Amino acid sequence: MARGMRSFDKATAKYWCEWLEVGLEDTPVRETWRELEKMVATYFPGRGTLFEETYLEGKAEGKAEAKVESILSVLDKRGIPVPEDTRDRITSCTDLDTLTLWFDRSLTATAVEDLFAGN
């Protein structure tokens, strides 16, 4: 099946690859098929396909990176020093709720430790 997809243009092949994955439902063959898939966009949102998961993971990572940059920027603009171990703690966090809380706290913090109050 995967070899046959080569005869299609990229968009058509992507569509049929994902369509097949949805049809395989929760079977061992689906996992094998998922290993063959390499693209990101989805034609079947909400169906949990590899394309969709990859897209959503990338989107979440991008949001986390943006939050981290915002936190560090606010602290820098406010003249609050950020020790290397604290910078590592902030940059290694991927939880958007935690990063949002830290960003909100960065707006009024008087010291970098204020970000983590109660954590």
C-alpha positions, 0 to 999 in steps of 0.5 A, a space after each residue: 500500500 505504501 509503495 502505491 502511494 508514491 504514484 499520487 501527488 503529495 496531497 493525495 497520498 497524504 489524504 489516503 494515508 491518513 484515511 487508511 490509518 483512521 480505518 485501521 482503528 485500534 489494531 496492531 496493523 495501525 501501529 505498523 502503518 503509523 511507523 510508515 507515516 512521515 507527514 504532519 497535516 491532518 484531513 481527519 481532525 479529532 481522530 487521533 492520527 499520527 499526523 494530528 498528534 505530530 501537529 499538535 505536539 509541535 504546536 504545543 512545543 511552540 507555545 511553550 517556547 514562546 512562553 519561556 521567551 516571554 517570561 525571560 524577557 519580562 524578567 530581563 526588562 524588569 531588571 530581575 536577575 535569573 541565575 543559570 539554575 533557575 533559567 534551566 528550570 524555566 527553559 526545561 518546563 513544557 507544561 503550558 499551565 505552569 508556564 502561564 502561571 510563571 508568566 503572570 507572576 513575572 509581571 509583578 515579581 520582585 525577585 525570580 523566586 516569586 515565580 515559584 511561590 507555592 510550587 
